[in-house]
Amino acid sequence: MKSFFITCLAATSALAAPLAAPQFGGFPSFGSGLGSSTKNDVINGVCKPVTYIFARGTTEIGNMGSTVGPALEKALESAFGQNNVATQGVTYPADVAGAISGALSPGTAQGARTMASLTQQVLGKCPDTKVILAGYSQGAEQVHGALINLQNGQVALLQVTLTFGDPLQRSPFRNIDSGRTKVYCNILDAVCNGAFVISAAHLSYSIQDATPAAQFAKGVIGNI
């Protein structure tokens, strides 16, 4: 993790200014056709059989981003039925500084606290819903942190956690059975190996892994 911090620190000045948000978060052309970059079903009090809460990657737009978040939403709707999935994005800065602090202390990350709060909110209002927590890149750190912030009884009610391009892939998820978790990390993705280097491998998950991830969730949750 120390090497990740050093690499991130070096990358902050080199990458933060010149890169536009779509370049850092994912392929620009993916934004159209995948879905809205902002979803607030939990905040709006929507109860459905499945609730999908997602944390976007660094500098991605809205609260869902335009790559993995909407792609996984569509895949989950295909797996469970379009009218059976409520979707909520996690609103948090998702900036370069947060990627560093979230890797070092995921439990204190702003997005992690927000994701935990959203989970508590939906479990209180919709006790029968099946909750899926997911995150991409820096968003994956928020998933790790949310599990730290939730009480054991609340974590027990979670169904699935999914992370993509996970900087903390070597750190086990806290307080949840490993059979309900899945990490998608391309072998060539440097972010998964402790380096803050955004490559084609890091940008591949919305194409390659959204459908397998949804099928994994369906296998854990079963038919609705």
C-alpha atoms as an extended CHARMM CRD file, in Angstrom:
* protein
*
       224  EXT
         1         1  MET       CA              0.0000000000        0.0000000000        0.0000000000  PROA      1               0.0000000000
         2         2  LYS       CA              2.9460000000        2.3390000000        0.6490000000  PROA      2               0.0000000000
         3         3  SER       CA              4.0390000000        1.9340000000       -2.9750000000  PROA      3               0.0000000000
         4         4  PHE       CA              0.4890000000        2.7480000000       -4.1050000000  PROA      4               0.0000000000
         5         5  PHE       CA              0.5760000000        5.9680000000       -2.0600000000  PROA      5               0.0000000000
         6         6  ILE       CA              3.9250000000        7.0170000000       -3.5210000000  PROA      6               0.0000000000
         7         7  THR       CA              2.8090000000        6.2860000000       -7.0760000000  PROA      7               0.0000000000
         8         8  CYS       CA             -0.4700000000        8.1400000000       -6.5030000000  PROA      8               0.0000000000
         9         9  LEU       CA              1.3450000000       11.1440000000       -5.0690000000  PROA      9               0.0000000000
        10        10  ALA       CA              3.6090000000       11.3200000000       -8.0900000000  PROA      10              0.0000000000
        11        11  ALA       CA              0.6530000000       10.9340000000      -10.4280000000  PROA      11              0.0000000000
        12        12  THR       CA             -1.3860000000       13.6830000000       -8.7920000000  PROA      12              0.0000000000
        13        13  SER       CA              0.5820000000       16.5940000000      -10.2310000000  PROA      13              0.0000000000
        14        14  ALA       CA              1.2880000000       14.8380000000      -13.5010000000  PROA      14              0.0000000000
        15        15  LEU       CA             -2.2340000000       13.6540000000      -14.2730000000  PROA      15              0.0000000000
        16        16  ALA       CA             -4.7900000000       15.7430000000      -12.4410000000  PROA      16              0.0000000000
        17        17  ALA       CA             -4.5240000000       18.9370000000      -14.4880000000  PROA      17              0.0000000000
        18        18  PRO       CA             -4.1010000000       17.7680000000      -18.0950000000  PROA      18              0.0000000000
        19        19  LEU       CA             -6.6600000000       14.9580000000      -18.1600000000  PROA      19              0.0000000000
        20        20  ALA       CA            -10.3150000000       15.6530000000      -18.7780000000  PROA      20              0.0000000000
        21        21  ALA       CA            -12.7690000000       13.6880000000      -16.6920000000  PROA      21              0.0000000000
        22        22  PRO       CA            -13.8980000000       11.2010000000      -19.3680000000  PROA      22              0.0000000000
        23        23  GLN       CA            -10.2900000000       10.2830000000      -20.1340000000  PROA      23              0.0000000000
        24        24  PHE       CA             -9.6480000000        9.3510000000      -16.5180000000  PROA      24              0.0000000000
        25        25  GLY       CA            -12.9350000000        7.6440000000      -15.8130000000  PROA      25              0.0000000000
        26        26  GLY       CA            -13.3600000000        5.6430000000      -18.9870000000  PROA      26              0.0000000000
        27        27  PHE       CA            -13.7410000000        5.7750000000      -22.7330000000  PROA      27              0.0000000000
        28        28  PRO       CA            -15.5930000000        8.9700000000      -23.7260000000  PROA      28              0.0000000000
        29        29  SER       CA            -17.7870000000        7.1900000000      -26.2690000000  PROA      29              0.0000000000
        30        30  PHE       CA            -19.2490000000        4.9100000000      -23.6010000000  PROA      30              0.0000000000
        31        31  GLY       CA            -21.2610000000        7.7240000000      -22.0500000000  PROA      31              0.0000000000
        32        32  SER       CA            -24.1390000000        7.5240000000      -24.5140000000  PROA      32              0.0000000000
        33        33  GLY       CA            -26.2660000000        4.4180000000      -24.7120000000  PROA      33              0.0000000000
        34        34  LEU       CA            -25.2620000000        2.8950000000      -21.3730000000  PROA      34              0.0000000000
        35        35  GLY       CA            -27.5950000000        4.8580000000      -19.1130000000  PROA      35              0.0000000000
        36        36  SER       CA            -27.8780000000        7.9610000000      -16.9910000000  PROA      36              0.0000000000
        37        37  SER       CA            -24.8070000000        9.1940000000      -15.1240000000  PROA      37              0.0000000000
        38        38  THR       CA            -26.9810000000       10.0350000000      -12.1050000000  PROA      38              0.0000000000
        39        39  LYS       CA            -29.4330000000        7.7260000000      -10.3170000000  PROA      39              0.0000000000
        40        40  ASN       CA            -31.1720000000        8.4030000000       -6.9960000000  PROA      40              0.0000000000
        41        41  ASP       CA            -33.7380000000        5.6570000000       -6.4170000000  PROA      41              0.0000000000
        42        42  VAL       CA            -32.7760000000        5.1340000000       -2.7590000000  PROA      42              0.0000000000
        43        43  ILE       CA            -32.8600000000        8.8570000000       -2.0110000000  PROA      43              0.0000000000
        44        44  ASN       CA            -36.2530000000        9.0410000000       -3.7320000000  PROA      44              0.0000000000
        45        45  GLY       CA            -37.6220000000        6.2120000000       -1.5930000000  PROA      45              0.0000000000
        46        46  VAL       CA            -37.9910000000        3.6080000000       -4.3440000000  PROA      46              0.0000000000
        47        47  CYS       CA            -38.3460000000        0.0100000000       -3.1310000000  PROA      47              0.0000000000
        48        48  LYS       CA            -37.7080000000       -2.8290000000       -5.5660000000  PROA      48              0.0000000000
        49        49  PRO       CA            -36.6790000000       -6.4770000000       -5.1390000000  PROA      49              0.0000000000
        50        50  VAL       CA            -33.0250000000       -5.6270000000       -5.8870000000  PROA      50              0.0000000000
        51        51  THR       CA            -31.1950000000       -2.4280000000       -4.9110000000  PROA      51              0.0000000000
        52        52  TYR       CA            -27.9120000000       -1.6290000000       -6.6670000000  PROA      52              0.0000000000
        53        53  ILE       CA            -25.6760000000        1.0000000000       -5.0180000000  PROA      53              0.0000000000
        54        54  PHE       CA            -22.6190000000        2.0310000000       -7.0540000000  PROA      54              0.0000000000
        55        55  ALA       CA            -19.5490000000        4.2320000000       -6.4980000000  PROA      55              0.0000000000
        56        56  ARG       CA            -17.9510000000        5.6290000000       -9.6660000000  PROA      56              0.0000000000
        57        57  GLY       CA            -14.2680000000        5.9390000000      -10.5400000000  PROA      57              0.0000000000
        58        58  THR       CA            -11.9930000000        8.9630000000      -10.2770000000  PROA      58              0.0000000000
        59        59  THR       CA            -13.3160000000       12.0880000000      -12.0710000000  PROA      59              0.0000000000
        60        60  GLU       CA            -16.2960000000       10.2720000000      -13.6080000000  PROA      60              0.0000000000
        61        61  ILE       CA            -19.4420000000       12.3520000000      -14.0730000000  PROA      61              0.0000000000
        62        62  GLY       CA            -22.6820000000       12.3270000000      -12.0910000000  PROA      62              0.0000000000
        63        63  ASN       CA            -22.9510000000        9.8320000000       -9.2510000000  PROA      63              0.0000000000
        64        64  MET       CA            -22.8390000000        6.7280000000      -11.4820000000  PROA      64              0.0000000000
        65        65  GLY       CA            -20.1150000000        7.6220000000      -13.9660000000  PROA      65              0.0000000000
        66        66  SER       CA            -20.4550000000        6.7240000000      -17.6290000000  PROA      66              0.0000000000
        67        67  THR       CA            -18.6800000000        3.3680000000      -17.8580000000  PROA      67              0.0000000000
        68        68  VAL       CA            -18.9720000000        0.4960000000      -15.3800000000  PROA      68              0.0000000000
        69        69  GLY       CA            -21.8690000000        1.9540000000      -13.3600000000  PROA      69              0.0000000000
        70        70  PRO       CA            -24.4530000000        2.2140000000      -16.1530000000  PROA      70              0.0000000000
        71        71  ALA       CA            -23.1580000000       -0.9370000000      -17.8660000000  PROA      71              0.0000000000
        72        72  LEU       CA            -23.6470000000       -2.9870000000      -14.7100000000  PROA      72              0.0000000000
        73        73  GLU       CA            -27.0690000000       -1.4170000000      -14.1670000000  PROA      73              0.0000000000
        74        74  LYS       CA            -28.2200000000       -2.6270000000      -17.5840000000  PROA      74              0.0000000000
        75        75  ALA       CA            -26.7230000000       -6.0660000000      -16.9940000000  PROA      75              0.0000000000
        76        76  LEU       CA            -28.5010000000       -6.3670000000      -13.6320000000  PROA      76              0.0000000000
        77        77  GLU       CA            -31.7890000000       -5.2860000000      -15.2110000000  PROA      77              0.0000000000
        78        78  SER       CA            -31.2910000000       -7.9660000000      -17.8400000000  PROA      78              0.0000000000
        79        79  ALA       CA            -30.5710000000      -10.5860000000      -15.1740000000  PROA      79              0.0000000000
        80        80  PHE       CA            -33.3660000000       -9.6980000000      -12.7320000000  PROA      80              0.0000000000
        81        81  GLY       CA            -35.8630000000       -7.8080000000      -14.8890000000  PROA      81              0.0000000000
        82        82  GLN       CA            -35.8540000000       -4.1070000000      -15.7030000000  PROA      82              0.0000000000
        83        83  ASN       CA            -38.6150000000       -3.2830000000      -13.2290000000  PROA      83              0.0000000000
        84        84  ASN       CA            -36.9890000000       -5.2240000000      -10.3920000000  PROA      84              0.0000000000
        85        85  VAL       CA            -33.8300000000       -3.1400000000       -9.8830000000  PROA      85              0.0000000000
        86        86  ALA       CA            -33.5400000000        0.1680000000       -8.0220000000  PROA      86              0.0000000000
        87        87  THR       CA            -30.2940000000        2.0280000000       -8.7330000000  PROA      87              0.0000000000
        88        88  GLN       CA            -28.4800000000        4.5510000000       -6.5660000000  PROA      88              0.0000000000
        89        89  GLY       CA            -25.1730000000        6.2800000000       -7.2520000000  PROA      89              0.0000000000
        90        90  VAL       CA            -22.8680000000        7.3970000000       -4.4490000000  PROA      90              0.0000000000
        91        91  THR       CA            -22.2700000000       11.1400000000       -4.4400000000  PROA      91              0.0000000000
        92        92  TYR       CA            -18.6930000000       11.8920000000       -3.3830000000  PROA      92              0.0000000000
        93        93  PRO       CA            -15.8050000000       13.9530000000       -4.8270000000  PROA      93              0.0000000000
        94        94  ALA       CA            -14.0880000000       11.0580000000       -6.6660000000  PROA      94              0.0000000000
        95        95  ASP       CA            -10.9990000000       13.2240000000       -7.1210000000  PROA      95              0.0000000000
        96        96  VAL       CA             -7.3380000000       12.2290000000       -7.3250000000  PROA      96              0.0000000000
        97        97  ALA       CA             -6.6360000000       13.1680000000       -3.7040000000  PROA      97              0.0000000000
        98        98  GLY       CA             -9.4760000000       10.9050000000       -2.6140000000  PROA      98              0.0000000000
        99        99  ALA       CA             -7.9850000000        7.9790000000       -4.5010000000  PROA      99              0.0000000000
       100       100  ILE       CA             -4.8780000000        8.3120000000       -2.3430000000  PROA      100             0.0000000000
       101       101  SER       CA             -6.6390000000        8.7470000000        0.9960000000  PROA      101             0.0000000000
       102       102  GLY       CA             -9.1930000000        6.0550000000        0.1690000000  PROA      102             0.0000000000
       103       103  ALA       CA             -6.4580000000        3.5340000000       -0.5130000000  PROA      103             0.0000000000
       104       104  LEU       CA             -4.7390000000        4.3170000000        2.7750000000  PROA      104             0.0000000000
       105       105  SER       CA             -7.8650000000        4.5150000000        4.9530000000  PROA      105             0.0000000000
       106       106  PRO       CA            -10.9810000000        3.2840000000        3.1370000000  PROA      106             0.0000000000
       107       107  GLY       CA            -13.1550000000        3.3830000000        6.2400000000  PROA      107             0.0000000000
       108       108  THR       CA            -12.7710000000        7.1540000000        6.5540000000  PROA      108             0.0000000000
       109       109  ALA       CA            -13.4090000000        7.9210000000        2.8730000000  PROA      109             0.0000000000
       110       110  GLN       CA            -16.3550000000       10.2290000000        2.2410000000  PROA      110             0.0000000000
       111       111  GLY       CA            -17.8690000000        7.9220000000       -0.3640000000  PROA      111             0.0000000000
       112       112  ALA       CA            -17.5800000000        4.9440000000        1.9690000000  PROA      112             0.0000000000
       113       113  ARG       CA            -19.5310000000        6.7410000000        4.6700000000  PROA      113             0.0000000000
       114       114  THR       CA            -22.1380000000        7.8310000000        2.1270000000  PROA      114             0.0000000000
       115       115  MET       CA            -22.4740000000        4.3110000000        0.7190000000  PROA      115             0.0000000000
       116       116  ALA       CA            -22.9420000000        2.9200000000        4.2230000000  PROA      116             0.0000000000
       117       117  SER       CA            -25.5950000000        5.5520000000        4.9600000000  PROA      117             0.0000000000
       118       118  LEU       CA            -27.4640000000        4.7560000000        1.7310000000  PROA      118             0.0000000000
       119       119  THR       CA            -27.3590000000        1.0640000000        2.6130000000  PROA      119             0.0000000000
       120       120  GLN       CA            -28.7880000000        1.7480000000        6.0610000000  PROA      120             0.0000000000
       121       121  GLN       CA            -31.4720000000        3.9390000000        4.5070000000  PROA      121             0.0000000000
       122       122  VAL       CA            -32.6770000000        1.3440000000        2.0070000000  PROA      122             0.0000000000
       123       123  LEU       CA            -32.5600000000       -1.5150000000        4.5130000000  PROA      123             0.0000000000
       124       124  GLY       CA            -34.7150000000        0.5490000000        6.8600000000  PROA      124             0.0000000000
       125       125  LYS       CA            -37.2890000000        1.5080000000        4.2390000000  PROA      125             0.0000000000
       126       126  CYS       CA            -37.2060000000       -1.6360000000        2.0720000000  PROA      126             0.0000000000
       127       127  PRO       CA            -36.3560000000       -4.5350000000        4.4220000000  PROA      127             0.0000000000
       128       128  ASP       CA            -37.0210000000       -7.2040000000        1.7910000000  PROA      128             0.0000000000
       129       129  THR       CA            -34.7820000000       -5.7640000000       -0.9270000000  PROA      129             0.0000000000
       130       130  LYS       CA            -31.5890000000       -7.5570000000       -1.9460000000  PROA      130             0.0000000000
       131       131  VAL       CA            -28.7330000000       -5.0450000000       -1.7710000000  PROA      131             0.0000000000
       132       132  ILE       CA            -25.7640000000       -5.1180000000       -4.1480000000  PROA      132             0.0000000000
       133       133  LEU       CA            -22.8120000000       -2.8070000000       -3.4350000000  PROA      133             0.0000000000
       134       134  ALA       CA            -20.4230000000       -2.1580000000       -6.3050000000  PROA      134             0.0000000000
       135       135  GLY       CA            -17.6060000000        0.1980000000       -7.2110000000  PROA      135             0.0000000000
       136       136  TYR       CA            -15.0700000000        0.8840000000       -9.9290000000  PROA      136             0.0000000000
       137       137  SER       CA            -11.4640000000        1.9710000000       -9.2980000000  PROA      137             0.0000000000
       138       138  GLN       CA            -11.6010000000        4.5860000000       -6.5140000000  PROA      138             0.0000000000
       139       139  GLY       CA            -15.2260000000        3.5260000000       -6.1480000000  PROA      139             0.0000000000
       140       140  ALA       CA            -14.0180000000        0.0520000000       -5.1850000000  PROA      140             0.0000000000
       141       141  GLU       CA            -12.2610000000        1.6400000000       -2.2020000000  PROA      141             0.0000000000
       142       142  GLN       CA            -15.6290000000        3.0340000000       -1.1320000000  PROA      142             0.0000000000
       143       143  VAL       CA            -17.1180000000       -0.4800000000       -1.1070000000  PROA      143             0.0000000000
       144       144  HSD       CA            -14.3120000000       -1.7330000000        1.1450000000  PROA      144             0.0000000000
       145       145  GLY       CA            -14.8420000000        1.2670000000        3.4140000000  PROA      145             0.0000000000
       146       146  ALA       CA            -18.6280000000        0.9480000000        3.5070000000  PROA      146             0.0000000000
       147       147  LEU       CA            -18.3240000000       -2.5900000000        4.8620000000  PROA      147             0.0000000000
       148       148  ILE       CA            -16.0960000000       -1.2520000000        7.6460000000  PROA      148             0.0000000000
       149       149  ASN       CA            -18.6870000000        1.3990000000        8.5270000000  PROA      149             0.0000000000
       150       150  LEU       CA            -21.7220000000       -0.8870000000        8.5440000000  PROA      150             0.0000000000
       151       151  GLN       CA            -22.6790000000       -2.8520000000       11.6300000000  PROA      151             0.0000000000
       152       152  ASN       CA            -22.3340000000       -6.6250000000       11.4400000000  PROA      152             0.0000000000
       153       153  GLY       CA            -26.0940000000       -7.1200000000       11.4000000000  PROA      153             0.0000000000
       154       154  GLN       CA            -26.4340000000       -4.7330000000        8.4680000000  PROA      154             0.0000000000
       155       155  VAL       CA            -23.6320000000       -6.4160000000        6.5240000000  PROA      155             0.0000000000
       156       156  ALA       CA            -25.3900000000       -9.7360000000        7.0810000000  PROA      156             0.0000000000
       157       157  LEU       CA            -28.3430000000       -8.3600000000        5.1060000000  PROA      157             0.0000000000
       158       158  LEU       CA            -26.1760000000       -7.4790000000        2.1020000000  PROA      158             0.0000000000
       159       159  GLN       CA            -26.3500000000       -9.9600000000       -0.7430000000  PROA      159             0.0000000000
       160       160  VAL       CA            -23.3870000000       -9.1800000000       -3.0060000000  PROA      160             0.0000000000
       161       161  THR       CA            -20.3690000000       -6.8850000000       -3.3240000000  PROA      161             0.0000000000
       162       162  LEU       CA            -18.6950000000       -6.3450000000       -6.6960000000  PROA      162             0.0000000000
       163       163  THR       CA            -15.5360000000       -4.3600000000       -7.4170000000  PROA      163             0.0000000000
       164       164  PHE       CA            -13.7770000000       -3.5760000000      -10.6870000000  PROA      164             0.0000000000
       165       165  GLY       CA            -10.2010000000       -2.3460000000      -11.1270000000  PROA      165             0.0000000000
       166       166  ASP       CA             -9.8850000000       -2.5560000000       -7.3550000000  PROA      166             0.0000000000
       167       167  PRO       CA             -6.7910000000       -0.8720000000       -5.8170000000  PROA      167             0.0000000000
       168       168  LEU       CA             -7.4700000000       -2.8790000000       -2.6340000000  PROA      168             0.0000000000
       169       169  GLN       CA             -7.9730000000       -6.2310000000       -4.3300000000  PROA      169             0.0000000000
       170       170  ARG       CA             -5.4040000000       -7.8560000000       -2.0480000000  PROA      170             0.0000000000
       171       171  SER       CA             -7.3370000000       -6.7420000000        1.0360000000  PROA      171             0.0000000000
       172       172  PRO       CA            -10.2450000000       -9.0330000000        1.9470000000  PROA      172             0.0000000000
       173       173  PHE       CA            -13.6870000000       -7.5090000000        2.3180000000  PROA      173             0.0000000000
       174       174  ARG       CA            -14.5520000000       -6.9660000000        5.9740000000  PROA      174             0.0000000000
       175       175  ASN       CA            -17.4700000000       -8.6590000000        7.7110000000  PROA      175             0.0000000000
       176       176  ILE       CA            -18.9580000000      -10.4120000000        4.6650000000  PROA      176             0.0000000000
       177       177  ASP       CA            -18.7150000000      -14.0100000000        3.4710000000  PROA      177             0.0000000000
       178       178  SER       CA            -16.2330000000      -14.3330000000        0.5980000000  PROA      178             0.0000000000
       179       179  GLY       CA            -18.7520000000      -16.3510000000       -1.3980000000  PROA      179             0.0000000000
       180       180  ARG       CA            -20.8510000000      -13.2030000000       -1.7780000000  PROA      180             0.0000000000
       181       181  THR       CA            -18.0000000000      -11.0450000000       -3.0730000000  PROA      181             0.0000000000
       182       182  LYS       CA            -16.3340000000      -10.7960000000       -6.4630000000  PROA      182             0.0000000000
       183       183  VAL       CA            -13.3570000000       -8.7290000000       -7.6080000000  PROA      183             0.0000000000
       184       184  TYR       CA            -12.7840000000       -8.1190000000      -11.3160000000  PROA      184             0.0000000000
       185       185  CYS       CA             -9.1640000000       -7.1690000000      -11.9980000000  PROA      185             0.0000000000
       186       186  ASN       CA             -7.5840000000       -7.4120000000      -15.4330000000  PROA      186             0.0000000000
       187       187  ILE       CA             -4.1480000000       -9.0150000000      -15.1250000000  PROA      187             0.0000000000
       188       188  LEU       CA             -2.6580000000       -6.0450000000      -17.0200000000  PROA      188             0.0000000000
       189       189  ASP       CA             -4.3940000000       -3.4170000000      -14.8870000000  PROA      189             0.0000000000
       190       190  ALA       CA             -1.6690000000       -1.6200000000      -12.9280000000  PROA      190             0.0000000000
       191       191  VAL       CA             -4.2290000000       -0.0670000000      -10.5670000000  PROA      191             0.0000000000
       192       192  CYS       CA             -4.9930000000       -3.5460000000       -9.2430000000  PROA      192             0.0000000000
       193       193  ASN       CA             -1.2880000000       -4.0040000000       -8.6010000000  PROA      193             0.0000000000
       194       194  GLY       CA             -0.6890000000       -0.8600000000       -6.5740000000  PROA      194             0.0000000000
       195       195  ALA       CA              0.1650000000        1.6800000000       -9.2870000000  PROA      195             0.0000000000
       196       196  PHE       CA             -1.9580000000        4.6690000000      -10.2800000000  PROA      196             0.0000000000
       197       197  VAL       CA             -1.5670000000        4.1230000000      -14.0290000000  PROA      197             0.0000000000
       198       198  ILE       CA             -4.7010000000        4.3690000000      -16.1710000000  PROA      198             0.0000000000
       199       199  SER       CA             -4.3680000000        1.9570000000      -19.0970000000  PROA      199             0.0000000000
       200       200  ALA       CA             -6.6580000000        0.2440000000      -21.5920000000  PROA      200             0.0000000000
       201       201  ALA       CA             -6.8210000000       -2.6850000000      -19.1850000000  PROA      201             0.0000000000
       202       202  HSD       CA             -8.2310000000       -0.4150000000      -16.4690000000  PROA      202             0.0000000000
       203       203  LEU       CA            -10.8410000000        0.8930000000      -18.8930000000  PROA      203             0.0000000000
       204       204  SER       CA            -12.0310000000       -2.5240000000      -20.0660000000  PROA      204             0.0000000000
       205       205  TYR       CA            -14.4590000000       -3.5480000000      -17.3290000000  PROA      205             0.0000000000
       206       206  SER       CA            -17.7010000000       -2.1080000000      -18.6940000000  PROA      206             0.0000000000
       207       207  ILE       CA            -17.2640000000       -4.1850000000      -21.8500000000  PROA      207             0.0000000000
       208       208  GLN       CA            -15.8150000000       -7.3910000000      -20.4450000000  PROA      208             0.0000000000
       209       209  ASP       CA            -17.1550000000       -7.8270000000      -16.9390000000  PROA      209             0.0000000000
       210       210  ALA       CA            -20.5460000000       -6.1690000000      -16.4250000000  PROA      210             0.0000000000
       211       211  THR       CA            -22.5290000000       -9.1710000000      -17.6730000000  PROA      211             0.0000000000
       212       212  PRO       CA            -20.4540000000      -11.7980000000      -15.7930000000  PROA      212             0.0000000000
       213       213  ALA       CA            -20.7920000000       -9.6860000000      -12.6370000000  PROA      213             0.0000000000
       214       214  ALA       CA            -24.5660000000       -9.5220000000      -13.0050000000  PROA      214             0.0000000000
       215       215  GLN       CA            -24.6860000000      -13.2770000000      -13.5300000000  PROA      215             0.0000000000
       216       216  PHE       CA            -22.5960000000      -13.7730000000      -10.3950000000  PROA      216             0.0000000000
       217       217  ALA       CA            -25.0790000000      -11.6330000000       -8.4650000000  PROA      217             0.0000000000
       218       218  LYS       CA            -27.9760000000      -13.6150000000       -9.9240000000  PROA      218             0.0000000000
       219       219  GLY       CA            -26.2870000000      -16.8420000000       -8.8500000000  PROA      219             0.0000000000
       220       220  VAL       CA            -25.9750000000      -15.5970000000       -5.2660000000  PROA      220             0.0000000000
       221       221  ILE       CA            -29.4150000000      -13.9990000000       -4.9950000000  PROA      221             0.0000000000
       222       222  GLY       CA            -31.3940000000      -16.4190000000       -7.1480000000  PROA      222             0.0000000000
       223       223  ASN       CA            -34.6680000000      -15.7080000000       -8.9140000000  PROA      223             0.0000000000
       224       224  ILE       CA            -36.7500000000      -12.7380000000       -7.7950000000  PROA      224             0.0000000000
